[in-house]
Amino acid sequence: MAGVTRDEALKRIQRGEKLERADLKGIDLSGTKLAKAALERADLDGANLEGADLSGAALRRASLREAYLVGVNLTGANLENADLEGAKLERAVLVGANLTRANLEGANLTGANLTGAVLSYAQLTGAKLGGANLADAQLTHAELDDAYLGGVSAPSARFSNASLAGANLEDAVLRGAVLDEAVLHRAIARGADFTSASLVKINFSGADLTGAKLGGADVRHATLSRAQLAGATLTGAKVAGLVGTGAPLGTIEVTWLDLSPAGDGTQRIENGVIPAVLMTGAATSISASIATSAEARRRYFGRGDVLRNATLQFDAGAQVEIDSLFQNCTINVGEQTELVIGPSGVLADCEIVGAGVITVHGKFFERHSPGIVGPRRLVVSARGAVVSAVAQAAELTGFAFETGCQLRVKILPHAGPSPAKHDSRTSQERGNR
């Protein structure tokens, strides 16, 4: 169709005619009433539509490259597969608009209202969305590499499988948003608010999350390699299967994390355990297997740590010291593992299984009998306390109880499905020997 003048276009639209495939390049329709206009596949490259009312318009596959759309009203418009590369859409109203697979590469959407808009598979590489409203918007599989989203408001928005590599989300509000399997490699998200967001399998490698709010966020199986977390808030985050930063964290604000595989809060870790989890990664199941590489053979659980309902595995030759509170935990130790319960260590309702060498300076209370199974040697220092049955190893267990220790111990013979429970309780409840 040949070029259409402004007056002709307005008359035809007012009559309800379709302007499909119309040549409207560079046309000036600023401030006009074009609600529900039929402009599918129309060529509006470079057109001036500032402040126009295109609510409900049909612009499927239309070309609006470099168009001037500042303040335009595109509420409920259909822009599926439209080409808006380089378009100027500052303060545009796109509430509920359909922009599925639209090309918005390099477009300027600063301050635009995209509440509830659908941008699935849209191309937004290098786009400017600073201060835009993306509440409840759908951006699944969208391409947002190197886009600027500083200060956007996107609560409950959906970015699943979207690519935001190198994007800037500084001070963005993404509370309750869904970014499962999204890529934020090298993204800048300083001060971004991801509170209670779903970030399962997100790729934050090399991202700057300085001061970000991640409290209650679901970051299970996320990748944080080389990410910066200084000043971040993470209390209550779900971290099972997390790939840690691999580097020091700096000061972070966190009192507990959820290590449960289902993210149901049944396995909380607190205080001193947290840095190790965020740096080296969390367990993928309730069993928190401990790495046995040379540099990881020594493991220390410091004062203030709290670990509940966990199973820990230490292989042969490991050296482990616990100065923490463990509750309802199982500790499996390999041949000749040195397990030391430090002076501040308390293992309550726990069990220790395996041919290790156990030294107790703190306190051990069994969960069920026998609470200690198969140790090579059990040493209780003058400050230690043990309340447990001990099932001996096949080659018999060596015991050493220092004067002043507190004991309530049954020593059981090795193996046998129902071993006789010989009571070798010390004659004095405080174990003075």
N, C-alpha and C positions, 0 to 999 in steps of 0.2 A: 504494500500500500504506500502511495506517495505521501510526502510530508503533509501533516495536518496542522492547520493554524490553531492558535489558542481559542479563538471564538468558535471555530468549527468544532473543535474537540469538546468544548463546554456544552454546546448545543446538542451534540450527539449523545454525550453522557447523560444530560438532563432528559433526553428522550428515551433513555434506557438502552441505547444501541451499544453493541459491542465494538470495542476498538482493538480487537485481537490482532497482533502483528503490526499494529499501526506504527508509522514512523513519527515519533514525537521527540526526536533528538533536540536537546537544547531548549525545549519549549518552556515558557514561563507560565506555570499554573499556581504560583504562590498564592496562599490565602483563599483558594477556591474550595467549593463544596463538591467533593468527588466520592461521597460515600457509596459503597457497593459498585464502584465503576468496574467494568469488565475490561481489563487491560492485559489479559494473558498474552505472553510472548511479545508484548509491545516493546518498542525500542525507545527508552527514556534516558539514554545516556546523556549526562550533562544537563538534564532538565532541572528547573528550579521549582521545587514543590514546597518551599518553606511555608510552614504553618497551614498547609492544605489538610483538608479532612478526607482521608482515604480509608476511613474505618470500614471494615468489611469488604474492602476492594479485592478483586481477583487479579493478582499479579504473578500468577504461577509462570515460571520460566521467563518473566520479563527481564529486560536488561536496564539496570539503573546505575551503570558504572559512572563514578564521579558525580552522581546526581547530588543536588543540594536539597537535603531533606530535614533541615534543622527545624525542630518543633513540630514536625508532621504528625498527624494522628493516623496511625496504622493499626488501631485496635481491632483485633479479630481478622486482620487481613491475611490472605493466603499468598505467601511469598515463597512457596516451595520451589526449590531449584532456581530461584531468582539470582541474578548476578548483580551484587551491590558492591563490587570491588571498589575500594576508595571512596565510597559514598560518605557524605557528611550527614550524620544522624544524631547530632548533639540534641539532647533533650527530647528526642522523638518518643512518641507513645506507641509502644508495640505490645500492649497488654494482650495476652492470649493469641498473639500472631503466630502463624505457621511459617517458620523459616527452615524447615527440614531441608537439609542438603544445600542450603543457600550459600552463595559465595560472598563473604563479608571480609575478605582478606584486605587488611589495611584500612578498613572502614573506621570511622570515628563515631562511637556510640556513647561518648562521655555524657553522663547524667541521664541517659535514656531509661525509660521505664519498660522493662521486659518481663514484668510479673506474669508468671504462667505461660510465657512464650515457649514454643517448641523449636529448639535449634539442634536437634539430633543430627549428627553427621555434617553439621555446618562447618564451613571453612572460615576460621576467624584468626588465622595466622597474622600476627602483628597488629591486630585490631586494638582500638583504644576503647576501653569500657570503664574508665575511671569514674567512680561514684555512681555507676549504673545500678538499677534495681533489678535483681535477678531472682527475687523471691519465687520459689516454686517453679522456676524455669527448668526445662529439660535440655541438657547439653550432652546427653550420652553420645559417646564416640565423636564428639566435636573436636576439631583441630584448633587449639588455642596457643600453639607454640609462640613464644616471645610476645604474647599479647599483654596489654596493660589492664589489670583488674584492680588496681589500687583503690581501696576504700569501697569496693562494691558491697552491696547488701544482697546476700544470696542465701538466706535461711531456707532450709529444706529443698534447695536446688539439687538437681541430679546431674552429676558429672561422671557417672560410671564409664570407664574405658576411654575417657577423654584424654587428649594429649595436651599438657600445659608445660612442656619442657621450656625452661628459660622464661616462663611467664612471671609477671610481677603481681603478687596478690597482697602486697603490703597493706596491713590494717583492714583486709577484707573480712567481712562477717559471713561465715559459712556454718553457723550453728545448725546442727541437725541435718546438714547437707550429706549427700551420698556421693563419695568419690572412689568407690570400690574399683580397684585395678586401674585407676587413673595414673598417668605419668607426669610427675612434677620434678623430673630430673633438672637440677640446677635452678629450680624456681626460687624466687625471692618471696618469702611469706612472713617477713618480720611483722610481729604483732597481729598476725591473722588469727581469727577466732574460729577454731574447729571444734568448739565444745559440743560433745555428744554427737559429732559427725561420724559417719561410717566410712572408714578409710581402709577397709580390708584389702590387702595385697597392693596398696598404693606404692608407687615408687617415688620416694623422697630422696633418692641418692644425690648427694651434693647440694641439697636444698638448704636455704638459709631460713631456719625456723626460729631465729632469735626472738624471744619474747612471745612466741606463739602460744595460744591457749588450746590445749589438747585434753583438758579435763573431761573424763568420761567418754572420750573418743574411742572408737573401735579400730585399733591399728594392728589387729592380728595379721600375721604373715606379711606385714609391710616391710619395706626396705628403707633403712635409714643410713646406709653406708655413706660416710663422710658428711652427713648432715650436721648442721650447727643448731644446737638446742639450748644454748646459754640463755637463762632467763625464762625458759618455757615453763608452762604450767601443765602437769600431766596427771594430777591426782585422779585415780579411778579409771585411768585408761586401760583398755583391754590389750594385752601385749603378747599373747601366746603365738609362738612361731615367728616373732619379730626378728629381723636381721638388723643387728645393732649398728651403731655409728662407727665402731672400730677405732674410736678416738676419744680423748677426754671430753666430758660433757660441759664443764664449767658449772656455774651455780644454776640449779634448776629448782622449781617449786613442786614438790611431790611428797605426799605422805604414804600413799599406797598405790599399788598397781594390781590389776586382775590378770593372773597367769593361767586361769582355767581355759582349757581348749574351747569350751562352749561359750566363753565370755559371760558366764552366769554368776560370777563373783564368789565361787566356791573355793578358789585358791588365791588368796590375797597375799602379797608380799609387801613388806614395809621397810622403810629406813635403809640400812646399809646394804641390803641385797639389791636394791633398785639400780644403782649405778652399773653393777656388773651386768644386769639384764639389758639395760639400754645400750651398753657398749658392745656386749658380746652376743646378745640375742636371747630371747626367752625360749623355754621348752615348747615343743609342739604338742605335748600331752601332759597329763598330770605327773607323769614321770619326768622329772627334770634331770636328764642325763648330763653328767659333767664331762667335759672334754678331757681327753687323756694325752694330749700332745705334751711335749716336754715342758713347755712353758706353763701348762695348766695343771701339772701334777700336784702343785701346792695350791691349796684352797683354804681361804680364811673367811669365816662368817663372823663379822665384827659385832661389837656391843650395839644394841639398839635394833638389830635385825630381828624380824619376826617371820617365821615360815610355818604355814599351816597346811595340813592335808597333802603333803608332797611326798614323792618317792625319789630319792637321790641315789645315783649309781656312781661309785668310785672304783676304778679298775686297779689292778695289782700295782703296788708300789707307790700309790698316791699318798700324799701327806695332807691331812685335813685337820683344821682346828676350828672348833665351834665355840664362840663366846656369845651366842645368840639364844633367843627363845625359839625352840622348835616345838610345835604342837601337832600331835597325831601324824607323825611322819615315819616313814620307813627308810632306813639307810642301809644300802647294800654295799659291802666292801669286798674288794678283791684280796688275793693272797698277799699277806704282809703289808696291807694298807695300814698306815699309822693314823689312827683316829683319836684326837685329843679333845675332850670336852673341857674347855677352859674354865677358869674360876667364875666367870660370869655366865657360863653356858648352862642352860636348863633344857633338857629334853623331856617333855611331859607327854605321857601317853604315846611313847614312841617304841620302835624296835630297831635293833641293829643285827644284821645277818651277814655272816661271812667270816673268812679266816684272817681277820685283821688283828692288829695289836691295839687294844683300847686302853686309854689312860683317862681317868675321870678326876678332874679337879673341881668340877661343878656338880650338877645334879642330873641323875637319870632315873626316870620313873617309867616302868613298862606299861604298854597299852594292853597287852594280854600275855599270858604265860606260855612259853618262855619269851621274855623280852629281848634277851641277848642270845644269839644262836651261833655256835661254832667258832668262837674267837680263839686265836692262838694264845692270847695272853690278855688278862684283865688286871689292870692296876688301878687302885683307888687311893688317892693321896689323902693326907691328913685332913684336907679341907673338903674332900669329895663325899658324895652321898649317892647310894645306889639302892633302889627298891625294885628288885627284878629276880626272876628265875633265870639261870644261865645254863643253856644246854651246851655241854662240852664238845670240842672238836674230836674227830676220830683218834687223833694222837694225844688226846687229853689237853685240856687248857691249863696254862700256867696262871696262878693267882698271886697277887701281892696286895695286901691291905695294910696301909700305914696306920700307926697309932693315931686315934682321934677321928678316923673316918666314920661315917654313919652308914650302916648296912642293914638291909633286910633282904637276904639273898638265899635262894635255893639253888644248889648246884646239882644239875641233872646229868646222868650219863649220856653218852653219844647215841644218836639215832634211835631206832626202834619206833614203831608207830605210836606206841603208848608206853614211853619209858617210865620206870618207877621214879616217883618224885621223892628222892632222898633229901630230907630237910637238913641242910648244913647251915642253918641260920646261926649267926654268931651269938655267943652266950650273952653278950652285952649289946643292947639295942644301939649303942653308939659305936660299936665295933672296936672298942679299945683292946688292943692285942699286944 
